[in-house]
């Protein structure tokens, strides 16, 4: 049986998860990051991506947007803008957000507006990917 560490996942609107975890896999700014009990201390930023964590031998998945992770040997804390289970994602709303972002990208924008639009498109695409991949 794998040793467990304490995991807190905090989104801006709620505490998404707080409890024991056996294994955590998340996309960090410089690649995929796997966390087990006893991991070396680490702080890094997180892009929009997939969050995968194991509780009682079962993998759980979530769509996560930009944030940060702090890893200590016996605990990890994730702070993110948003975090959603696949079944919580409103597919119609995510598709509409993707379409709006794609339309805005076709229009002339300032550099700042372009990056904001690109981030909105990334979030919408991630939500659609996670919901289609893990929600049956």
Secondary structure, 3 states (H helix, E strand, C coil): CCCCEEEEEEECCEEEEEEEECEEEEEECCEEEEECCCCCCEEEEECCEEEEEEECCEEEEEEECCEEEEEECCEEEEEECCEEEHHHCCHHHHHHHHHHHHHHHHCCCCHHHHHHHHHHHHHHHHHHHHHHHHCC
